[in-house]
Amino acid sequence: MLISDFSRVTGLKQTTIRFYIGMGLLHPMRVSAGGSTYHQHFSEEHVRAVKAVGLLQSVGCSLTNIAAMCEELKSQSTTPARSGDILNLQINMLEKKQREFESMILLLREQLGSLQVERLP
C-alpha cells in the first residue's frame, strides 16, 4: 500500500509516517515508478510495527528508545537479558507514575471531603 493508504489504515498523518521512517522505526519498500521516481510501499508488517510503537509509547517509552530497541532487534545484537532490562526499566517507571497518581487521587479526595461535597462515584 502507498503512504496515503497506510496513513488511512493506521490513522497516522503522512508527516508522522515520514518522521518514523527518518527515525528508523519504519522501513518501507522502495519501488520504482519510472525514471528517478519511486514510491514507498507499506505492508501489514508495517501496520503491526506502528501498533507496537503506539503500545510502547503508551507505556512511557520515548521514540528514541523505541528506535534504539528496533535497531538492536534488526541487527540481532539484543539478548533476552537486555530486553528484560529495558522492560524492567519501563515497569519501574510506570510503578513510580502509579504511586504519584495514587497520591494525587488521595489529595483530591481529601480536598473534596473538606468541602463537604457529596462524592461522585
MOPAC internal coordinates of N, CA, C and O (Angstrom, degrees):
PM7 1SCF
backbone

  N    0.0000 0     0.00 0     0.00 0    0    0    0
  C    1.4523 1     0.00 0     0.00 0    1    0    0
  C    1.5191 1   108.58 1     0.00 0    2    1    0
  O    1.2310 1   121.27 1   -31.82 1    3    2    1
  N    1.3101 1   115.18 1   148.18 1    3    2    1
  C    1.4580 1   121.39 1   178.35 1    5    3    2
  C    1.5294 1   109.82 1   -78.59 1    6    5    3
  O    1.2310 1   120.66 1   -10.62 1    7    6    5
  N    1.3213 1   116.34 1   169.38 1    7    6    5
  C    1.4581 1   121.31 1  -176.45 1    9    7    6
  C    1.5299 1   111.81 1   -58.84 1   10    9    7
  O    1.2310 1   119.88 1   144.49 1   11   10    9
  N    1.3278 1   117.83 1   -35.51 1   11   10    9
  C    1.4688 1   120.35 1   179.48 1   13   11   10
  C    1.5268 1   110.60 1   -64.70 1   14   13   11
  O    1.2310 1   120.26 1   138.37 1   15   14   13
  N    1.3261 1   117.10 1   -41.63 1   15   14   13
  C    1.4647 1   120.91 1   177.27 1   17   15   14
  C    1.5224 1   111.00 1   -68.29 1   18   17   15
  O    1.2310 1   121.04 1   138.75 1   19   18   17
  N    1.3190 1   115.61 1   -41.25 1   19   18   17
  C    1.4715 1   120.95 1   179.36 1   21   19   18
  C    1.5268 1   109.87 1   -62.57 1   22   21   19
  O    1.2310 1   120.43 1   140.46 1   23   22   21
  N    1.3038 1   116.77 1   -39.54 1   23   22   21
  C    1.4595 1   122.11 1   177.72 1   25   23   22
  C    1.5286 1   110.15 1   -61.57 1   26   25   23
  O    1.2310 1   120.89 1   135.24 1   27   26   25
  N    1.3144 1   115.91 1   -44.76 1   27   26   25
  C    1.4626 1   120.67 1  -179.46 1   29   27   26
  C    1.5294 1   110.81 1   -65.61 1   30   29   27
  O    1.2310 1   120.06 1   136.32 1   31   30   29
  N    1.3233 1   117.49 1   -43.68 1   31   30   29
  C    1.4656 1   121.94 1  -177.45 1   33   31   30
  C    1.5271 1   111.45 1   -67.05 1   34   33   31
  O    1.2310 1   120.43 1   139.09 1   35   34   33
  N    1.3276 1   116.78 1   -40.91 1   35   34   33
  C    1.4728 1   120.38 1  -175.37 1   37   35   34
  C    1.5230 1   113.57 1   -90.27 1   38   37   35
  O    1.2310 1   120.62 1   160.26 1   39   38   37
  N    1.3357 1   116.41 1   -19.74 1   39   38   37
  C    1.4604 1   119.53 1  -176.28 1   41   39   38
  C    1.5224 1   113.23 1    80.93 1   42   41   39
  O    1.2310 1   120.29 1  -172.67 1   43   42   41
  N    1.3198 1   117.04 1     7.33 1   43   42   41
  C    1.4632 1   121.05 1   178.30 1   45   43   42
  C    1.5248 1   110.15 1   -90.72 1   46   45   43
  O    1.2310 1   120.91 1   -33.32 1   47   46   45
  N    1.3100 1   115.86 1   146.68 1   47   46   45
  C    1.4614 1   120.32 1   174.10 1   49   47   46
  C    1.5233 1   108.23 1   -71.92 1   50   49   47
  O    1.2310 1   120.86 1   -26.67 1   51   50   49
  N    1.3128 1   115.95 1   153.33 1   51   50   49
  C    1.4631 1   120.27 1  -179.98 1   53   51   50
  C    1.5215 1   110.99 1   -62.06 1   54   53   51
  O    1.2310 1   119.87 1   146.70 1   55   54   53
  N    1.3266 1   117.86 1   -33.30 1   55   54   53
  C    1.4657 1   119.80 1   177.89 1   57   55   54
  C    1.5262 1   110.51 1   -65.60 1   58   57   55
  O    1.2310 1   120.25 1   143.16 1   59   58   57
  N    1.3296 1   117.13 1   -36.84 1   59   58   57
  C    1.4676 1   120.84 1   177.53 1   61   59   58
  C    1.5231 1   109.99 1   -66.56 1   62   61   59
  O    1.2310 1   120.36 1   138.13 1   63   62   61
  N    1.3151 1   116.91 1   -41.87 1   63   62   61
  C    1.4687 1   121.05 1   178.95 1   65   63   62
  C    1.5245 1   109.86 1   -61.47 1   66   65   63
  O    1.2310 1   120.32 1   136.26 1   67   66   65
  N    1.3220 1   116.99 1   -43.74 1   67   66   65
  C    1.4734 1   119.92 1   178.78 1   69   67   66
  C    1.5270 1   110.96 1   -65.47 1   70   69   67
  O    1.2310 1   120.68 1   144.03 1   71   70   69
  N    1.3286 1   116.30 1   -35.97 1   71   70   69
  C    1.4686 1   120.61 1   176.16 1   73   71   70
  C    1.5286 1   109.91 1   -62.71 1   74   73   71
  O    1.2310 1   120.25 1   134.41 1   75   74   73
  N    1.3396 1   117.12 1   -45.59 1   75   74   73
  C    1.4661 1   121.62 1   178.01 1   77   75   74
  C    1.5328 1   110.77 1   -60.32 1   78   77   75
  O    1.2310 1   120.43 1   139.99 1   79   78   77
  N    1.3157 1   116.79 1   -40.01 1   79   78   77
  C    1.4711 1   120.47 1   177.89 1   81   79   78
  C    1.5214 1   109.30 1   -62.80 1   82   81   79
  O    1.2310 1   120.41 1   133.99 1   83   82   81
  N    1.3345 1   116.83 1   -46.01 1   83   82   81
  C    1.4613 1   121.27 1   179.87 1   85   83   82
  C    1.5211 1   112.62 1   -61.59 1   86   85   83
  O    1.2310 1   120.35 1   146.72 1   87   86   85
  N    1.3320 1   116.94 1   -33.28 1   87   86   85
  C    1.4689 1   120.80 1   178.98 1   89   87   86
  C    1.5286 1   112.50 1   -79.78 1   90   89   87
  O    1.2310 1   120.62 1   169.52 1   91   90   89
  N    1.3312 1   116.43 1   -10.48 1   91   90   89
  C    1.4561 1   119.74 1  -178.22 1   93   91   90
  C    1.5206 1   113.58 1    87.33 1   94   93   91
  O    1.2310 1   120.31 1  -165.54 1   95   94   93
  N    1.3343 1   117.02 1    14.46 1   95   94   93
  C    1.4661 1   120.39 1   178.69 1   97   95   94
  C    1.5178 1   111.64 1   -80.97 1   98   97   95
  O    1.2310 1   120.50 1   153.82 1   99   98   97
  N    1.3132 1   116.64 1   -26.18 1   99   98   97
  C    1.4610 1   122.41 1   178.29 1  101   99   98
  C    1.5178 1   109.07 1  -129.24 1  102  101   99
  O    1.2310 1   121.04 1   -36.30 1  103  102  101
  N    1.3201 1   115.61 1   143.70 1  103  102  101
  C    1.4644 1   121.52 1   178.76 1  105  103  102
  C    1.5303 1   108.42 1  -132.52 1  106  105  103
  O    1.2310 1   120.38 1  -101.88 1  107  106  105
  N    1.3342 1   116.88 1    78.12 1  107  106  105
  C    1.4670 1   118.47 1  -179.70 1  109  107  106
  C    1.5204 1   111.22 1   -69.24 1  110  109  107
  O    1.2310 1   121.63 1   -23.48 1  111  110  109
  N    1.3282 1   114.49 1   156.52 1  111  110  109
  C    1.4641 1   119.66 1   176.33 1  113  111  110
  C    1.5204 1   107.94 1   -75.70 1  114  113  111
  O    1.2310 1   121.11 1   -38.71 1  115  114  113
  N    1.3182 1   115.47 1   141.29 1  115  114  113
  C    1.4676 1   120.24 1   177.34 1  117  115  114
  C    1.5222 1   107.38 1  -102.99 1  118  117  115
  O    1.2310 1   121.26 1   -60.55 1  119  118  117
  N    1.3232 1   115.19 1   119.45 1  119  118  117
  C    1.4575 1   121.24 1  -178.04 1  121  119  118
  C    1.5153 1   108.40 1  -117.08 1  122  121  119
  O    1.2310 1   120.88 1   -50.11 1  123  122  121
  N    1.3222 1   115.92 1   129.89 1  123  122  121
  C    1.4645 1   120.86 1  -178.41 1  125  123  122
  C    1.5251 1   110.39 1   -64.93 1  126  125  123
  O    1.2310 1   121.68 1   -44.54 1  127  126  125
  N    1.3204 1   114.39 1   135.46 1  127  126  125
  C    1.4712 1   121.11 1   175.56 1  129  127  126
  C    1.5203 1   109.45 1  -107.64 1  130  129  127
  O    1.2310 1   120.91 1  -166.63 1  131  130  129
  N    1.3234 1   115.86 1    13.37 1  131  130  129
  C    1.4597 1   120.79 1  -179.87 1  133  131  130
  C    1.5139 1   111.14 1   106.89 1  134  133  131
  O    1.2310 1   121.01 1   -47.74 1  135  134  133
  N    1.3008 1   115.67 1   132.26 1  135  134  133
  C    1.4680 1   120.61 1  -179.33 1  137  135  134
  C    1.5183 1   110.23 1    66.62 1  138  137  135
  O    1.2310 1   120.94 1    45.07 1  139  138  137
  N    1.3139 1   115.80 1  -134.93 1  139  138  137
  C    1.4626 1   119.74 1  -178.84 1  141  139  138
  C    1.5290 1   111.84 1   -94.63 1  142  141  139
  O    1.2310 1   120.76 1  -173.42 1  143  142  141
  N    1.3310 1   116.15 1     6.58 1  143  142  141
  C    1.4608 1   121.15 1  -179.45 1  145  143  142
  C    1.5258 1   109.76 1   -89.40 1  146  145  143
  O    1.2310 1   121.20 1   -37.80 1  147  146  145
  N    1.3118 1   115.31 1   142.20 1  147  146  145
  C    1.4601 1   119.60 1   176.14 1  149  147  146
  C    1.5191 1   109.21 1  -140.45 1  150  149  147
  O    1.2310 1   121.36 1   -19.57 1  151  150  149
  N    1.3086 1   115.00 1   160.43 1  151  150  149
  C    1.4615 1   122.48 1   175.09 1  153  151  150
  C    1.5168 1   108.44 1  -117.10 1  154  153  151
  O    1.2310 1   121.21 1   -32.16 1  155  154  153
  N    1.3233 1   115.29 1   147.84 1  155  154  153
  C    1.4536 1   119.97 1   174.22 1  157  155  154
  C    1.5258 1   107.39 1   -94.81 1  158  157  155
  O    1.2310 1   121.40 1   -52.00 1  159  158  157
  N    1.3245 1   114.93 1   128.00 1  159  158  157
  C    1.4589 1   120.15 1   179.99 1  161  159  158
  C    1.5216 1   109.30 1  -112.08 1  162  161  159
  O    1.2310 1   121.70 1   -44.81 1  163  162  161
  N    1.3385 1   114.36 1   135.19 1  163  162  161
  C    1.4532 1   122.17 1  -178.38 1  165  163  162
  C    1.5244 1   108.93 1  -114.24 1  166  165  163
  O    1.2310 1   121.35 1   -30.91 1  167  166  165
  N    1.3339 1   115.03 1   149.09 1  167  166  165
  C    1.4580 1   120.89 1  -178.71 1  169  167  166
  C    1.5278 1   109.88 1  -117.64 1  170  169  167
  O    1.2310 1   121.08 1    -0.96 1  171  170  169
  N    1.3122 1   115.54 1   179.04 1  171  170  169
  C    1.4678 1   120.87 1   174.97 1  173  171  170
  C    1.5236 1   110.60 1   -62.36 1  174  173  171
  O    1.2310 1   120.13 1   151.27 1  175  174  173
  N    1.3157 1   117.35 1   -28.73 1  175  174  173
  C    1.4708 1   120.88 1   176.38 1  177  175  174
  C    1.5261 1   110.46 1   -62.95 1  178  177  175
  O    1.2310 1   120.68 1   142.64 1  179  178  177
  N    1.3124 1   116.31 1   -37.36 1  179  178  177
  C    1.4631 1   120.43 1   177.09 1  181  179  178
  C    1.5315 1   110.88 1   -67.12 1  182  181  179
  O    1.2310 1   120.74 1   142.66 1  183  182  181
  N    1.3266 1   116.20 1   -37.34 1  183  182  181
  C    1.4683 1   120.08 1   176.86 1  185  183  182
  C    1.5254 1   109.24 1   -61.84 1  186  185  183
  O    1.2310 1   120.23 1   135.12 1  187  186  185
  N    1.3336 1   117.17 1   -44.88 1  187  186  185
  C    1.4791 1   121.31 1   178.13 1  189  187  186
  C    1.5294 1   110.56 1   -62.48 1  190  189  187
  O    1.2310 1   120.51 1   141.31 1  191  190  189
  N    1.3256 1   116.63 1   -38.69 1  191  190  189
  C    1.4716 1   120.15 1   179.49 1  193  191  190
  C    1.5226 1   110.95 1   -63.15 1  194  193  191
  O    1.2310 1   120.46 1   137.87 1  195  194  193
  N    1.3347 1   116.72 1   -42.13 1  195  194  193
  C    1.4674 1   120.80 1   179.14 1  197  195  194
  C    1.5294 1   110.46 1   -64.13 1  198  197  195
  O    1.2310 1   120.44 1   140.66 1  199  198  197
  N    1.3278 1   116.75 1   -39.34 1  199  198  197
  C    1.4638 1   120.25 1   177.41 1  201  199  198
  C    1.5262 1   110.35 1   -63.60 1  202  201  199
  O    1.2310 1   120.33 1   139.93 1  203  202  201
  N    1.3262 1   116.98 1   -40.07 1  203  202  201
  C    1.4661 1   120.88 1   178.44 1  205  203  202
  C    1.5267 1   110.69 1   -65.03 1  206  205  203
  O    1.2310 1   120.29 1   138.92 1  207  206  205
  N    1.3189 1   117.05 1   -41.08 1  207  206  205
  C    1.4693 1   121.06 1   177.55 1  209  207  206
  C    1.5269 1   109.38 1   -60.74 1  210  209  207
  O    1.2310 1   120.59 1   134.23 1  211  210  209
  N    1.3190 1   116.48 1   -45.77 1  211  210  209
  C    1.4600 1   120.45 1   179.10 1  213  211  210
  C    1.5172 1   112.25 1   -61.04 1  214  213  211
  O    1.2310 1   120.61 1   139.24 1  215  214  213
  N    1.3163 1   116.44 1   -40.76 1  215  214  213
  C    1.4642 1   120.82 1   178.20 1  217  215  214
  C    1.5246 1   110.81 1   -64.18 1  218  217  215
  O    1.2310 1   120.64 1   133.77 1  219  218  217
  N    1.3106 1   116.38 1   -46.23 1  219  218  217
  C    1.4625 1   119.77 1   178.86 1  221  219  218
  C    1.5242 1   111.85 1   -63.00 1  222  221  219
  O    1.2310 1   120.51 1   141.41 1  223  222  221
  N    1.3357 1   116.64 1   -38.59 1  223  222  221
  C    1.4679 1   119.60 1   176.51 1  225  223  222
  C    1.5284 1   110.54 1   -64.17 1  226  225  223
  O    1.2310 1   120.45 1   142.02 1  227  226  225
  N    1.3192 1   116.74 1   -37.98 1  227  226  225
  C    1.4660 1   119.87 1  -177.14 1  229  227  226
  C    1.5234 1   112.45 1   -66.99 1  230  229  227
  O    1.2310 1   120.24 1   158.99 1  231  230  229
  N    1.3232 1   117.14 1   -21.01 1  231  230  229
  C    1.4703 1   119.89 1   176.74 1  233  231  230
  C    1.5168 1   111.67 1  -101.00 1  234  233  231
  O    1.2310 1   120.64 1  -165.82 1  235  234  233
  N    1.3342 1   116.39 1    14.18 1  235  234  233
  C    1.4471 1   120.16 1   170.78 1  237  235  234
  C    1.5135 1   117.36 1   100.22 1  238  237  235
  O    1.2310 1   119.58 1  -177.00 1  239  238  237
  N    1.3073 1   118.41 1     3.00 1  239  238  237
  C    1.4708 1   119.91 1   178.27 1  241  239  238
  C    1.5271 1   109.68 1   -75.09 1  242  241  239
  O    1.2310 1   120.89 1   -41.46 1  243  242  241
  N    1.3168 1   115.89 1   138.54 1  243  242  241
  C    1.4622 1   119.77 1   175.40 1  245  243  242
  C    1.5270 1   108.93 1   -81.52 1  246  245  243
  O    1.2310 1   120.85 1   -22.38 1  247  246  245
  N    1.3199 1   115.97 1   157.62 1  247  246  245
  C    1.4655 1   119.69 1   177.50 1  249  247  246
  C    1.5183 1   111.06 1   -61.62 1  250  249  247
  O    1.2310 1   120.39 1   146.61 1  251  250  249
  N    1.3218 1   116.86 1   -33.39 1  251  250  249
  C    1.4700 1   120.47 1   178.29 1  253  251  250
  C    1.5233 1   110.34 1   -62.89 1  254  253  251
  O    1.2310 1   120.46 1   134.78 1  255  254  253
  N    1.3341 1   116.74 1   -45.22 1  255  254  253
  C    1.4678 1   119.85 1   178.81 1  257  255  254
  C    1.5215 1   111.55 1   -67.78 1  258  257  255
  O    1.2310 1   120.61 1   142.24 1  259  258  257
  N    1.3254 1   116.43 1   -37.76 1  259  258  257
  C    1.4667 1   119.78 1   178.22 1  261  259  258
  C    1.5253 1   109.94 1   -63.52 1  262  261  259
  O    1.2310 1   120.69 1   136.70 1  263  262  261
  N    1.3336 1   116.28 1   -43.30 1  263  262  261
  C    1.4713 1   120.32 1   178.59 1  265  263  262
  C    1.5226 1   110.57 1   -62.03 1  266  265  263
  O    1.2310 1   120.09 1   139.80 1  267  266  265
  N    1.3381 1   117.43 1   -40.20 1  267  266  265
  C    1.4653 1   120.87 1   178.78 1  269  267  266
  C    1.5223 1   110.34 1   -64.33 1  270  269  267
  O    1.2310 1   120.35 1   137.87 1  271  270  269
  N    1.3279 1   116.94 1   -42.13 1  271  270  269
  C    1.4695 1   120.07 1   178.23 1  273  271  270
  C    1.5231 1   110.81 1   -63.41 1  274  273  271
  O    1.2310 1   120.65 1   138.49 1  275  274  273
  N    1.3401 1   116.35 1   -41.51 1  275  274  273
  C    1.4681 1   120.47 1   178.74 1  277  275  274
  C    1.5257 1   110.74 1   -61.84 1  278  277  275
  O    1.2310 1   120.96 1   138.57 1  279  278  277
  N    1.3185 1   115.77 1   -41.43 1  279  278  277
  C    1.4718 1   119.87 1   179.31 1  281  279  278
  C    1.5228 1   110.81 1   -64.44 1  282  281  279
  O    1.2310 1   120.44 1   138.27 1  283  282  281
  N    1.3241 1   116.76 1   -41.73 1  283  282  281
  C    1.4650 1   120.32 1   177.79 1  285  283  282
  C    1.5232 1   110.50 1   -62.15 1  286  285  283
  O    1.2310 1   120.50 1   136.57 1  287  286  285
  N    1.3197 1   116.65 1   -43.43 1  287  286  285
  C    1.4610 1   120.02 1   179.46 1  289  287  286
  C    1.5223 1   111.08 1   -64.73 1  290  289  287
  O    1.2310 1   121.09 1   137.38 1  291  290  289
  N    1.3343 1   115.53 1   -42.62 1  291  290  289
  C    1.4656 1   120.02 1  -179.14 1  293  291  290
  C    1.5277 1   111.29 1   -63.53 1  294  293  291
  O    1.2310 1   120.74 1   138.38 1  295  294  293
  N    1.3136 1   116.20 1   -41.62 1  295  294  293
  C    1.4670 1   119.84 1  -178.85 1  297  295  294
  C    1.5268 1   112.13 1   -83.53 1  298  297  295
  O    1.2310 1   120.91 1   178.22 1  299  298  297
  N    1.3146 1   115.86 1    -1.78 1  299  298  297
  C    1.4680 1   122.78 1  -178.83 1  301  299  298
  C    1.5256 1   112.19 1    56.27 1  302  301  299
  O    1.2310 1   121.01 1  -148.00 1  303  302  301
  N    1.3522 1   115.67 1    32.00 1  303  302  301
  C    1.4602 1   120.15 1   179.25 1  305  303  302
  C    1.5234 1   112.01 1   -95.92 1  306  305  303
  O    1.2310 1   120.66 1   180.00 1  307  306  305
  N    1.3129 1   116.35 1     0.00 1  307  306  305
  C    1.4559 1   119.36 1   179.78 1  309  307  306
  C    1.5248 1   109.94 1   -88.98 1  310  309  307
  O    1.2310 1   121.27 1   -24.36 1  311  310  309
  N    1.3018 1   115.17 1   155.64 1  311  310  309
  C    1.4613 1   121.46 1   177.51 1  313  311  310
  C    1.5228 1   107.93 1  -123.13 1  314  313  311
  O    1.2310 1   120.02 1   -17.57 1  315  314  313
  N    1.3201 1   117.56 1   162.43 1  315  314  313
  C    1.4657 1   118.57 1   175.34 1  317  315  314
  C    1.5286 1   111.89 1   -57.16 1  318  317  315
  O    1.2310 1   120.06 1   144.47 1  319  318  317
  N    1.3272 1   117.49 1   -35.53 1  319  318  317
  C    1.4673 1   120.32 1   179.38 1  321  319  318
  C    1.5227 1   110.21 1   -65.45 1  322  321  319
  O    1.2310 1   119.99 1   137.71 1  323  322  321
  N    1.3199 1   117.62 1   -42.29 1  323  322  321
  C    1.4668 1   121.54 1   179.12 1  325  323  322
  C    1.5302 1   110.31 1   -64.18 1  326  325  323
  O    1.2310 1   120.41 1   135.15 1  327  326  325
  N    1.3213 1   116.81 1   -44.85 1  327  326  325
  C    1.4625 1   120.45 1   177.38 1  329  327  326
  C    1.5204 1   110.56 1   -60.78 1  330  329  327
  O    1.2310 1   120.44 1   139.78 1  331  330  329
  N    1.3296 1   116.76 1   -40.22 1  331  330  329
  C    1.4610 1   121.25 1   177.39 1  333  331  330
  C    1.5141 1   111.90 1   -63.01 1  334  333  331
  O    1.2310 1   120.60 1   139.38 1  335  334  333
  N    1.3344 1   116.45 1   -40.62 1  335  334  333
  C    1.4714 1   120.38 1   177.89 1  337  335  334
  C    1.5274 1   111.11 1   -61.07 1  338  337  335
  O    1.2310 1   120.88 1   135.35 1  339  338  337
  N    1.3141 1   115.93 1   -44.65 1  339  338  337
  C    1.4676 1   120.59 1  -179.51 1  341  339  338
  C    1.5250 1   110.10 1   -62.57 1  342  341  339
  O    1.2310 1   120.77 1   134.08 1  343  342  341
  N    1.3295 1   116.14 1   -45.92 1  343  342  341
  C    1.4617 1   119.50 1  -179.70 1  345  343  342
  C    1.5249 1   111.47 1   -65.45 1  346  345  343
  O    1.2310 1   119.91 1   141.45 1  347  346  345
  N    1.3250 1   117.78 1   -38.55 1  347  346  345
  C    1.4658 1   120.65 1   177.98 1  349  347  346
  C    1.5236 1   111.42 1   -64.10 1  350  349  347
  O    1.2310 1   120.05 1   141.68 1  351  350  349
  N    1.3258 1   117.52 1   -38.32 1  351  350  349
  C    1.4655 1   120.43 1   176.07 1  353  351  350
  C    1.5266 1   111.05 1   -61.19 1  354  353  351
  O    1.2310 1   120.70 1   137.46 1  355  354  353
  N    1.3268 1   116.27 1   -42.54 1  355  354  353
  C    1.4621 1   119.94 1   179.17 1  357  355  354
  C    1.5272 1   110.85 1   -66.34 1  358  357  355
  O    1.2310 1   120.29 1   139.27 1  359  358  357
  N    1.3292 1   117.06 1   -40.73 1  359  358  357
  C    1.4643 1   120.99 1   178.02 1  361  359  358
  C    1.5204 1   109.67 1   -61.00 1  362  361  359
  O    1.2310 1   120.39 1   134.29 1  363  362  361
  N    1.3171 1   116.86 1   -45.71 1  363  362  361
  C    1.4738 1   120.45 1   179.46 1  365  363  362
  C    1.5271 1   111.34 1   -60.72 1  366  365  363
  O    1.2310 1   120.39 1   137.91 1  367  366  365
  N    1.3204 1   116.86 1   -42.09 1  367  366  365
  C    1.4488 1   120.84 1   179.46 1  369  367  366
  C    1.5267 1   110.75 1   -64.32 1  370  369  367
  O    1.2310 1   120.32 1   137.14 1  371  370  369
  N    1.3296 1   116.99 1   -42.86 1  371  370  369
  C    1.4615 1   120.54 1   179.33 1  373  371  370
  C    1.5282 1   111.55 1   -66.40 1  374  373  371
  O    1.2310 1   120.21 1   141.79 1  375  374  373
  N    1.3166 1   117.21 1   -38.21 1  375  374  373
  C    1.4621 1   120.30 1   177.53 1  377  375  374
  C    1.5231 1   110.61 1   -64.34 1  378  377  375
  O    1.2310 1   120.18 1   142.40 1  379  378  377
  N    1.3141 1   117.26 1   -37.60 1  379  378  377
  C    1.4646 1   120.94 1   176.77 1  381  379  378
  C    1.5283 1   110.34 1   -63.95 1  382  381  379
  O    1.2310 1   120.74 1   134.76 1  383  382  381
  N    1.3286 1   116.18 1   -45.24 1  383  382  381
  C    1.4583 1   120.27 1   177.96 1  385  383  382
  C    1.5260 1   110.53 1   -62.51 1  386  385  383
  O    1.2310 1   120.30 1   141.67 1  387  386  385
  N    1.3235 1   117.03 1   -38.33 1  387  386  385
  C    1.4594 1   121.09 1   178.69 1  389  387  386
  C    1.5315 1   110.54 1   -60.71 1  390  389  387
  O    1.2310 1   120.43 1   136.00 1  391  390  389
  N    1.3276 1   116.77 1   -44.00 1  391  390  389
  C    1.4700 1   120.46 1   178.18 1  393  391  390
  C    1.5248 1   110.73 1   -63.09 1  394  393  391
  O    1.2310 1   120.36 1   140.12 1  395  394  393
  N    1.3264 1   116.91 1   -39.88 1  395  394  393
  C    1.4636 1   120.55 1   178.27 1  397  395  394
  C    1.5224 1   111.05 1   -63.52 1  398  397  395
  O    1.2310 1   120.27 1   136.57 1  399  398  397
  N    1.3262 1   117.09 1   -43.43 1  399  398  397
  C    1.4580 1   120.46 1   178.47 1  401  399  398
  C    1.5246 1   111.26 1   -64.48 1  402  401  399
  O    1.2310 1   120.39 1   139.06 1  403  402  401
  N    1.3198 1   116.86 1   -40.94 1  403  402  401
  C    1.4622 1   119.80 1   178.77 1  405  403  402
  C    1.5210 1   110.72 1   -61.80 1  406  405  403
  O    1.2310 1   120.24 1   141.24 1  407  406  405
  N    1.3278 1   117.14 1   -38.76 1  407  406  405
  C    1.4656 1   120.88 1   177.19 1  409  407  406
  C    1.5248 1   111.11 1   -64.84 1  410  409  407
  O    1.2310 1   120.43 1   138.18 1  411  410  409
  N    1.3259 1   116.79 1   -41.82 1  411  410  409
  C    1.4613 1   120.83 1   178.81 1  413  411  410
  C    1.5269 1   110.93 1   -63.79 1  414  413  411
  O    1.2310 1   120.54 1   137.41 1  415  414  413
  N    1.3180 1   116.57 1   -42.59 1  415  414  413
  C    1.4601 1   120.71 1   179.48 1  417  415  414
  C    1.5224 1   110.19 1   -62.55 1  418  417  415
  O    1.2310 1   120.26 1   135.94 1  419  418  417
  N    1.3186 1   117.11 1   -44.06 1  419  418  417
  C    1.4621 1   121.32 1   178.60 1  421  419  418
  C    1.5291 1   110.86 1   -60.10 1  422  421  419
  O    1.2310 1   120.46 1   134.43 1  423  422  421
  N    1.3159 1   116.73 1   -45.57 1  423  422  421
  C    1.4641 1   121.32 1   178.69 1  425  423  422
  C    1.5237 1   111.29 1   -59.86 1  426  425  423
  O    1.2310 1   120.33 1   134.32 1  427  426  425
  N    1.3173 1   116.98 1   -45.68 1  427  426  425
  C    1.4621 1   120.58 1  -179.99 1  429  427  426
  C    1.5287 1   111.42 1   -64.86 1  430  429  427
  O    1.2310 1   120.30 1   141.56 1  431  430  429
  N    1.3092 1   117.03 1   -38.44 1  431  430  429
  C    1.4730 1   120.02 1   178.02 1  433  431  430
  C    1.5263 1   110.64 1   -65.44 1  434  433  431
  O    1.2310 1   120.74 1   141.29 1  435  434  433
  N    1.3246 1   116.18 1   -38.71 1  435  434  433
  C    1.4621 1   119.47 1   177.55 1  437  435  434
  C    1.5201 1   110.79 1   -63.90 1  438  437  435
  O    1.2310 1   120.56 1   136.69 1  439  438  437
  N    1.3294 1   116.53 1   -43.31 1  439  438  437
  C    1.4577 1   120.04 1   178.51 1  441  439  438
  C    1.5211 1   110.80 1   -64.48 1  442  441  439
  O    1.2310 1   120.19 1   139.74 1  443  442  441
  N    1.3112 1   117.24 1   -40.26 1  443  442  441
  C    1.4485 1   121.81 1   178.41 1  445  443  442
  C    1.5263 1   109.88 1   -62.32 1  446  445  443
  O    1.2310 1   120.70 1   136.92 1  447  446  445
  N    1.3265 1   116.26 1   -43.08 1  447  446  445
  C    1.4612 1   120.88 1   177.91 1  449  447  446
  C    1.5040 1   112.63 1   -62.14 1  450  449  447
  O    1.2310 1   120.39 1   142.85 1  451  450  449
  N    1.3186 1   116.86 1   -37.15 1  451  450  449
  C    1.4727 1   120.29 1  -178.83 1  453  451  450
  C    1.5297 1   111.01 1   -71.70 1  454  453  451
  O    1.2310 1   120.37 1   159.02 1  455  454  453
  N    1.3232 1   116.89 1   -20.98 1  455  454  453
  C    1.4635 1   120.30 1   177.43 1  457  455  454
  C    1.5273 1   111.25 1   -82.96 1  458  457  455
  O    1.2310 1   120.98 1   171.82 1  459  458  457
  N    1.3157 1   115.74 1    -8.18 1  459  458  457
  C    1.4549 1   122.77 1  -177.90 1  461  459  458
  C    1.5210 1   110.99 1    53.73 1  462  461  459
  O    1.2310 1   121.99 1  -135.79 1  463  462  461
  N    1.3287 1   113.79 1    44.21 1  463  462  461
  C    1.4653 1   121.01 1   177.89 1  465  463  462
  C    1.5127 1   107.17 1  -102.51 1  466  465  463
  O    1.2310 1   121.22 1   -36.49 1  467  466  465
  N    1.2870 1   115.27 1   143.51 1  467  466  465
  C    1.4699 1   119.05 1   178.25 1  469  467  466
  C    1.5200 1   109.21 1   -63.64 1  470  469  467
  O    1.2310 1   120.77 1   -47.66 1  471  470  469
  N    1.3485 1   116.13 1   132.34 1  471  470  469
  C    1.4616 1   121.31 1  -178.12 1  473  471  470
  C    1.5193 1   111.11 1   -71.60 1  474  473  471
  O    1.2310 1   122.62 1   -37.40 1  475  474  473
  N    1.2921 1   112.58 1   142.60 1  475  474  473
  C    1.4658 1   119.10 1   172.51 1  477  475  474
  C    1.5134 1   108.02 1   -92.10 1  478  477  475
  O    1.2310 1   120.03 1   -33.20 1  479  478  477
  N    1.3044 1   117.55 1   146.80 1  479  478  477
  C    1.4968 1   120.01 1  -179.08 1  481  479  478
  C    1.5037 1   112.43 1   -63.22 1  482  481  479
  O    1.2310 1   120.10 1   180.00 1  483  482  481

